[in-house]
Amino acid sequence: MLKRMHRTDYAAFFLNVFQVFVDANACLTGFVVGFWTYNHAAFLRPIKARAFAPNIEDYLAIALAFTAIVLLTFAVKHLYQTRETGLMNMDEATSVLHGLFVASAIIASMNYIIIDQKTSEISRLIVGLGAFFGSFFVLVGRAMGYKIRRYLQIRGHFFTRVIICGVGPAGLAMARKCLQSPKFHILPVAFLDDDPIFLHEQVECLIGHDPLPVAGRLNQVEAVLEDFDAHEVWIALPDAEQETIRAIADAAVASGVPCRFVPNLYKIPLQKITVDSVGGMPLLSIKPQPAIRPIPFTKRAFDIVFSLLVLTTVPFWPIVMLLIKMNSKGPIFFKQKRIGQGGKPFDMYKFRTMAVDAPKYAMTPQSSFDARITSVGRWLRKLSIDELPQFWNVLKGDMSVVGPRPEMPQIVAKYNDTQRQRLAVKPGITGVWQISADRRNPIHENIDYDLYYIEKQSFFLDLMIILTTGVYGARGV
């Protein structure tokens, strides 16, 4: 008989403690680098308040204070726990940015209120550089921590190994979400299903991960648990008979492992469901459809400022325009009707990347090798340069920098009630879907990403999406 293993709990605890160590050292290293930069960077000489020889020991207390504030803020935000992290760990990433902003703001306030620049041997510039580099190194350390967990996940080390019963939409969704979020420390290793179409086949759940085998039928739970050294059984059969669910649960209990199941509400997007308790009884609540609301002033102001900064690249555009014109016949810009907030149509602009005779409203190319794409267009799309004219749409108010991607009228006309919720906010140039592994699939078939953004949208979430988009753009993804 199998025994449930607890090493995953110890591994999660160790990795969380290790993350505290990494965050603390990142903060302290930031002040060391800030001190070194102040003393050696020639470009800082014009803005130094006065000439003096700073002593690094004078900044130890400030560096420790910054470190303590960062760690305390992260702890309050539950960033050192294994918990629900949202789609693609976006909740955690947003909380990290927010925590760093709070810590930097506190240190900046102390810097200007407490430090007398005329008499103190403490340089405000060094403190500012320390907070900046400390924040940068924390972000890098967090990214490395994610990579370490992903590395361990791919190799199956220190993860709870799970058998999923059901290869339907619910089972595939559960497997994909676990693989996307290694902080859960859950690794799906195999499926069980009675459908002969899937039996003994390999199922791809997430790009970048090996496909999972359909290792047997639903009545083979005990044997498959033994074969795959699994620790838990998950039932993802929302429409199954009670007898079937009970039989699977009994087999799991007989094998000494816990059993969990997905309720038949899985088709309702998670962002619409909340869990409450009344008199000790669980109560699931479904949120009403989001109403169309005006864009917040802060978001609109950010859109304008950010778009103006991006449009400073306009002097570079003639080179792009010349390359497009020399490469193929036709206009330089591509204009297409898209549907915006509240179902309002607008003209979206891009640099033309496809042959002029390509159907205007055909399905968007899913590969850079699509015959419709020109040779220059292939590079423009790879580096996302073709999207630059859309910042004019942002200035006009048709779009936002971050939001659900706008779709063509003929696709929106076929939306169901759930998909139409995408129209509650302004469409964006980038968003959660664009930085996900599902960006190769149709937008409307991945509604969870947009509903997540509509529910969670904030300045720090927008900032994290923009930073991640920038990383993808720099890598040519």
LINPELIN-V704136 format. One record per residue. N is the residue number from 1. PHI is phi in radians with two decimals (999 if undefined). Layout:
BEGIN
[[N | PHI] [N | PHI]]
END
This chain:
BEGIN
[[1 | 999] [2 | -1.30] [3 | -2.03] [4 | -1.17] [5 | -1.74] [6 | -1.93] [7 | -1.10] [8 | -1.13] [9 | -1.13] [10 | -1.17] [11 | -1.11] [12 | -1.09] [13 | -1.08] [14 | -1.07] [15 | -1.17] [16 | -1.20] [17 | -1.12] [18 | -1.06] [19 | -1.15] [20 | -1.06] [21 | -1.06] [22 | -1.15] [23 | -1.08] [24 | -1.10] [25 | -1.18] [26 | -1.11] [27 | -1.10] [28 | -1.16] [29 | -1.09] [30 | -1.03] [31 | -1.26] [32 | -1.11] [33 | -1.17] [34 | -1.08] [35 | -1.11] [36 | -1.12] [37 | -1.09] [38 | -1.04] [39 | -1.45] [40 | -2.12] [41 | -1.43] [42 | -1.15] [43 | -1.21] [44 | -1.56] [45 | -1.00] [46 | -1.13] [47 | -1.87] [48 | -1.22] [49 | -1.14] [50 | -2.79] [51 | -1.61] [52 | -2.76] [53 | -1.68] [54 | -1.23] [55 | -1.95] [56 | -1.08] [57 | -1.15] [58 | -1.20] [59 | -1.81] [60 | -1.10] [61 | -1.11] [62 | -1.17] [63 | -1.09] [64 | -1.17] [65 | -1.12] [66 | -1.07] [67 | -1.09] [68 | -1.12] [69 | -1.15] [70 | -1.07] [71 | -1.12] [72 | -1.14] [73 | -1.11] [74 | -1.10] [75 | -1.15] [76 | -1.08] [77 | -1.51] [78 | 1.07] [79 | -1.44] [80 | -1.98] [81 | -2.28] [82 | -1.44] [83 | -2.61] [84 | -1.09] [85 | -2.02] [86 | 1.30] [87 | -1.03] [88 | 0.98] [89 | 1.10] [90 | -1.19] [91 | -1.05] [92 | -1.14] [93 | -1.09] [94 | -1.15] [95 | -1.15] [96 | -1.08] [97 | -1.06] [98 | -1.10] [99 | -1.07] [100 | -1.14] [101 | -1.13] [102 | -1.08] [103 | -1.09] [104 | -1.14] [105 | -1.13] [106 | -1.14] [107 | -1.13] [108 | -1.11] [109 | -1.12] [110 | -1.06] [111 | -1.04] [112 | -1.58] [113 | -1.49] [114 | -1.56] [115 | -1.42] [116 | -1.60] [117 | -1.12] [118 | -1.38] [119 | -1.96] [120 | -1.38] [121 | -1.58] [122 | -1.68] [123 | -1.62] [124 | -1.10] [125 | -1.14] [126 | -1.13] [127 | -1.09] [128 | -1.10] [129 | -1.13] [130 | -1.09] [131 | -1.16] [132 | -1.13] [133 | -1.18] [134 | -1.06] [135 | -1.10] [136 | -1.08] [137 | -1.19] [138 | -1.12] [139 | -1.07] [140 | -1.12] [141 | -1.10] [142 | -1.14] [143 | -1.10] [144 | -1.16] [145 | -1.06] [146 | -1.10] [147 | -1.12] [148 | -1.13] [149 | -1.10] [150 | -1.11] [151 | -1.05] [152 | -1.14] [153 | -1.13] [154 | -1.04] [155 | -1.62] [156 | 1.33] [157 | -1.48] [158 | 1.04] [159 | -2.10] [160 | -1.26] [161 | -1.51] [162 | -2.15] [163 | -1.72] [164 | -1.88] [165 | -1.60] [166 | 2.05] [167 | -1.81] [168 | -1.36] [169 | -0.98] [170 | -1.17] [171 | -1.12] [172 | -1.14] [173 | -1.13] [174 | -1.11] [175 | -1.09] [176 | -1.12] [177 | -1.17] [178 | -1.17] [179 | -1.22] [180 | -1.28] [181 | -2.14] [182 | -1.13] [183 | -1.20] [184 | -1.20] [185 | 1.00] [186 | -2.16] [187 | -2.19] [188 | -1.13] [189 | -2.05] [190 | -2.93] [191 | -1.94] [192 | -2.20] [193 | -2.84] [194 | -1.52] [195 | -1.24] [196 | -1.11] [197 | -1.12] [198 | -1.66] [199 | -0.96] [200 | 1.14] [201 | -1.69] [202 | -1.83] [203 | -1.99] [204 | -1.49] [205 | -1.82] [206 | -2.62] [207 | -1.07] [208 | 1.72] [209 | -2.03] [210 | -1.12] [211 | -1.11] [212 | -1.76] [213 | -1.40] [214 | -1.59] [215 | -1.48] [216 | 3.00] [217 | -1.57] [218 | -1.13] [219 | -1.55] [220 | -1.95] [221 | -0.99] [222 | -1.10] [223 | -1.17] [224 | -1.23] [225 | -1.00] [226 | -1.19] [227 | -1.10] [228 | -1.80] [229 | 0.88] [230 | -1.51] [231 | -1.89] [232 | -2.58] [233 | -2.12] [234 | -2.02] [235 | -1.76] [236 | -2.04] [237 | -2.24] [238 | -1.02] [239 | -1.76] [240 | -1.32] [241 | -1.21] [242 | -1.05] [243 | -1.10] [244 | -1.15] [245 | -1.10] [246 | -1.13] [247 | -1.12] [248 | -1.14] [249 | -1.09] [250 | -1.11] [251 | -1.14] [252 | -1.15] [253 | -1.09] [254 | -1.11] [255 | -1.54] [256 | 1.43] [257 | -2.18] [258 | -1.27] [259 | -2.25] [260 | -2.16] [261 | -2.50] [262 | -1.60] [263 | -1.22] [264 | -1.35] [265 | -1.69] [266 | -1.08] [267 | -1.27] [268 | -1.47] [269 | -0.92] [270 | -0.99] [271 | -1.12] [272 | -1.65] [273 | -1.95] [274 | -2.15] [275 | -1.96] [276 | -2.11] [277 | -2.38] [278 | -2.19] [279 | 1.07] [280 | 1.46] [281 | -1.76] [282 | -1.19] [283 | -2.39] [284 | -1.58] [285 | -2.04] [286 | -1.88] [287 | -1.23] [288 | -1.23] [289 | -1.08] [290 | -1.10] [291 | -1.45] [292 | -1.22] [293 | -2.26] [294 | -1.14] [295 | -1.19] [296 | -1.01] [297 | -1.03] [298 | -1.11] [299 | -1.20] [300 | -1.15] [301 | -1.10] [302 | -1.11] [303 | -1.00] [304 | -1.15] [305 | -1.11] [306 | -1.12] [307 | -1.14] [308 | -1.10] [309 | -1.12] [310 | -1.14] [311 | -1.28] [312 | -1.20] [313 | -1.41] [314 | -0.93] [315 | -0.99] [316 | -1.44] [317 | -1.06] [318 | -0.95] [319 | -1.14] [320 | -1.10] [321 | -1.09] [322 | -1.15] [323 | -1.10] [324 | -1.11] [325 | -1.19] [326 | -1.27] [327 | -1.41] [328 | -2.77] [329 | -1.30] [330 | 2.15] [331 | -1.21] [332 | -1.37] [333 | -1.75] [334 | -1.96] [335 | -2.05] [336 | -2.56] [337 | -1.26] [338 | -2.29] [339 | -1.83] [340 | -1.81] [341 | -1.04] [342 | 1.24] [343 | 1.44] [344 | -1.38] [345 | -1.34] [346 | -2.66] [347 | -1.59] [348 | -1.75] [349 | -1.95] [350 | -2.57] [351 | -1.25] [352 | -1.21] [353 | -2.10] [354 | -2.06] [355 | -1.02] [356 | -1.12] [357 | -1.58] [358 | -1.20] [359 | -0.96] [360 | -1.16] [361 | -2.03] [362 | -1.31] [363 | -1.06] [364 | -1.06] [365 | -0.99] [366 | -1.72] [367 | -2.49] [368 | -1.22] [369 | -1.62] [370 | -1.02] [371 | -1.10] [372 | -1.29] [373 | -1.45] [374 | -1.33] [375 | -1.12] [376 | -1.23] [377 | -1.04] [378 | -1.07] [379 | -1.29] [380 | -1.08] [381 | -1.23] [382 | -1.09] [383 | -1.68] [384 | 1.10] [385 | -1.20] [386 | -1.11] [387 | -1.48] [388 | -0.96] [389 | -1.06] [390 | -1.19] [391 | -1.19] [392 | -1.20] [393 | -1.07] [394 | -1.16] [395 | -1.06] [396 | -1.24] [397 | 1.69] [398 | -1.29] [399 | -2.33] [400 | -2.11] [401 | -1.13] [402 | -2.11] [403 | 2.91] [404 | -1.07] [405 | -1.21] [406 | -1.26] [407 | -1.99] [408 | -1.33] [409 | -0.99] [410 | -1.19] [411 | -1.39] [412 | -1.09] [413 | -1.08] [414 | -1.75] [415 | -1.06] [416 | -1.56] [417 | -1.06] [418 | -1.17] [419 | -1.14] [420 | -1.18] [421 | -1.15] [422 | -1.05] [423 | -1.46] [424 | -1.28] [425 | -2.22] [426 | -1.19] [427 | -1.20] [428 | -2.24] [429 | -1.31] [430 | -2.34] [431 | -3.00] [432 | -1.12] [433 | -1.08] [434 | -1.16] [435 | -1.81] [436 | -1.75] [437 | -1.25] [438 | -1.59] [439 | -1.15] [440 | -1.40] [441 | -1.69] [442 | -0.97] [443 | -1.03] [444 | -1.21] [445 | -1.56] [446 | -2.20] [447 | -1.15] [448 | -0.98] [449 | -1.09] [450 | -1.24] [451 | -1.15] [452 | -1.07] [453 | -1.14] [454 | -1.05] [455 | -1.31] [456 | -1.83] [457 | -0.92] [458 | -2.80] [459 | -1.06] [460 | -1.26] [461 | -1.16] [462 | -1.03] [463 | -1.11] [464 | -1.13] [465 | -1.12] [466 | -1.14] [467 | -1.08] [468 | -1.15] [469 | -1.07] [470 | -1.09] [471 | -1.13] [472 | -1.08] [473 | -1.11] [474 | -1.15] [475 | -1.50] [476 | 1.27] [477 | -1.50]]
END
